[in-house]
Structures are given as C-alpha cells and as structure tokens.
Amino acid sequence: MGTRDDKYDYLFKVVLIGDSGVGKSNLLSRFTRNEFNLESKSTIGVQFATRSIQVDGKTIKAQIWDTAGQERYRAITSAYYRGAVGALLVYDIAKHLTYENVERWLKELRDHADSNTVIMLMGNKSDLRHLRAVLTDEARAFAEKNGLSFIETSALDSANVEAAFQTILTEIYRIVSQKQMSDRRENDMSPSNNVVPIHVPPTTENKPKVQCCQNI
C-alpha cells in the first residue's frame, strides 16, 4: 500500500555538511521527525531521511542527506554531493574552528556539486548564546560575500530549524519551476513547433498566347 509520502510533485536532494559535532544529525531528526537526541553519536558514512512540505500547492519531497564530518570519511561523502540541488553548510556558533572550516567545506561542495546548487550557511546551537564564539554579523558578511543565504538555528529548542529547511526548499522550487517555464517557452518558440505553412498558388499568365509562324 502506498503512503501519502509516496505522492509528490518534486523530489529534492539536500545535503548537510560541516565539521563533526556541529549538530547535523539532530537538525535532520528535528526537521524530519521533530526529535532531538542528547546522546547523538558521530555519523558513520552517510544517512538520510525524508519529509514532504507544500509550496504553492505543490508537494515537495525533501531527501535530506547527513554526511559524516570526520576527515576519514571525506572521500566517501564526496560522491554523495552528486545530484544535490541544495546544501546546508553547518557550523557551531560556540566553536570558532567549525566556522573557520566552513570555507574548506564550501570549496569541496563547489568542487563536487552542481554549480546551481542552492547553499545556505547555518550557524547551529544558537541556544548556547553564553558560549558564542562566532558573531552573527561576521557569519552574515561571509555568507553575503559568497552568495549564500544565512540563518542561525538550534536543533535543541527547534529555533529556526523549520524556517531554514522551508526557505532552502522553497528557493530550490522557485529556481526549478522557473527553469521549467523557461524551457517550455524555448520549446514553444523552436522552429519545429512554429512552422507556418505557406501556400504558393501556381503562376498563371493573363496575356493571350501568340501562335508561332502565323500567316499574314
């Protein structure tokens, strides 16, 4: 028997990337199952979960991939960028090193993913305000410089998690649907679809025919 989740208009693959321990797995479980696990262990390899949302009356099924942040899995996870239309680049606002490594993750993403991938910079663990090591304005400036959207979230208390995923999925949908409309217009304007038949009537002479060699 099929479930309601089986019926969708679009399927978008989105990857979560960033250093180990920044909260990628809990962001995934918070968005897809509204769960948070304080005992969450480091992801080994790759895992994914799905959830469907509505945008403009269309059902968008998000396939969210959680990639391991440890160095020894980097070679494995690079293959999982393939086919991704969105990426959430996550750092921990209380650990400046995880923010410093964002630039390296961004380079790896752009080396392996499609150039049109929608990327959002996400400062997670915003509930740890008293331990903040990365200023919001600093991260926002980096995002603007690199053409990324930006948001701060907390998987622990759910702050902005829903908004982050809704925003990136809606942006992907807008880009994809606009491209589809553009492709349709190009197809409609192509010569094969715009052939206008031209009927050329046979040429007739109105002048009277003169017989050759008439007797005078």
N, C-alpha and C positions, 0 to 999 in steps of 0.2 A: 504494500500500500504506500502511495506517495504521501509525503507530508507537505504542509503549506510552504515549508522552506525550499521544497524542490521547484517551486514555481517562481521564476524571476525573469526580469527583462534584461538585466545586465549582471555580469559576474566580473568583479574587480579583484585582482590580487594586490594586496598591500603588504609590504614587509616592514617589520620593526627592527631597527638596527641601532647599535650603540654598545658601549662597554658592558661587560658583565656586572650585574648588581645594580643597574640603574632602574630596574623595575619593569622591564619589557614584558615579562611573563604575567605579572599582575595587571598591567594595562590591558593585555589581551583577555585575561579572565574577567576583569571588571567590565569590559565592553561587551564581551560575548555571553557571559553567564552571570554578570553582576556579583562576582565573587572576589575575595581577596584572601591570600594565604600568607600569614606572617612567617611560616616555615618554608616558604618557597625556596627551592634549591636551583642552582645554576642549570640552565637548559643545556642538554647534550644534543648537539646537532641541530635539528630543526623540528618545530612542531607548529601546527596551525589549527585555527578554529574559524567558524563562520557565523555570520549574523546578517540578517536582511533588514534593510531600512527602506522607507518610502521617500522618494524625491520626485516632485512634480507628477504624482500619481503613478510613477514607475517603481517597480520593486528592484532594488539594488542589493545583490547578494555580495557581501564582502568576505573575501577569503584572506584572513589575516595570518601572516607567517611570522613566527617568533624565531629569530635567528640567534644562535649562541654567540656570546660576546667574547669568549676566550680565544686567545691567539691560535691555539692548536686546532680550532675548528674553522678558521678563516677560509682555508682552501675549500672546505666542504660547502660553506654557506654561500660562496661567491656564485655558485651555479644556481642558487635559488632566487637571485635577482632577476633571472630571465623571466620575462612575461609580466613582471610587476609594473603596474601603472601608477602606483603610489608608494611612498616610503615615509615612515615616521622615524626621524633621527633623534634618538632619546639620550639625554644626559641627566645626571643627578645634580640638582641645584646646590646640594650640600658638599659635593666633591668636585673641586675645580678641575682636577685631572680628567674627569669624564667629559667635561666641557672642552678642554684642550684637545682631546682626541676626536672631537666632532669633525674637525677639518679633515682628518685622515679617513674617517668613515665616509664623509661626503665625497672625497676623491674616489674611494673604492666603489661607491654607489654609482658615480658618474662613469667610471671605467667599465662597469658591468651591466648597468641598467640602460633602458631606452632613454634617449635624450629628452623625450617628452614626459618622463616620469614626474608626477607631482610630488614635491617634497615639503614636509613640514618639520621644523625644528621644535622639539618638545622638551621643555625643562620639567622633569618629573620630581616628585616628592616635595611639592610646594607646601605641604603641611609642616616641613622642617624649616620654618622661617627663621627660627632662632639659631639655626646652624648654616644659614645661607652663605655660600661661598661664591656664587655666580650672580652678579647683578642682572636684574631683568633688562635694563636698558642696554647692557653690554651684549647680551644674547640677542636682543631685538635688532641691534645695529648689525650684528654678524649676519642675521637672517636676511635683512634688507639688502646688505651688500652682495649676498649670494643668491638672491631671488627666491628665498624660501618664505613660507608663511611661518608664524611663530605663536606658540601658546605655552603656558605653564599649567601643569596638571598635578593631581595627586591620586594615585591608584588607591591609596589607603582610605581617603574620605570622599572619593569619587569626583572631586572638584575638576571640572572642565574635561573629563575623560570623554563623556558623551559628545560634548561640543567639538572636541578635537577630531574624533572619527567622523562625525556628521559633516564637519567642514571639509575635510580632505576628500571624502566620498562624493560630496556634492560638487566640489570643484572638478573632480575627475569626470563625473557625469556630464557637467556642462561642456567640458572640452570634447568628450567623446560624441555627445549628441550634436554639437556644432559641426564637428568634422563630418558626421554622417549627413547632416543637412547640406554641407558644402559639397560632399561627394555626389549627392543626389543632383544638385544643381549642375555640377560639371557633366554628369551623365546626361542630364536633360538637354544640355547645350552641345553635346557631342554631335558630329555630323551624321552618325548613324541614326540618331533619334530626331534629327531635324531636317530630314530630306523633304524638300518641297518639289513635287513632280511638276515639270514644265512641259506643257503640251505644245508642240510646234506644228501648226497646220501645214499641209502640203502647199508648196508655192504654185500659184496659178497665174497664167498670163492673160491679161484682158485684151491685148492687141489682137486684131484678126490675123490669121495665118496667111502668109503670102506664098502661093504656089510657085515653085521654081519653073523657069522656062515657059512663061505664059506667052501665047500667041498674041501679037499686037495686030 
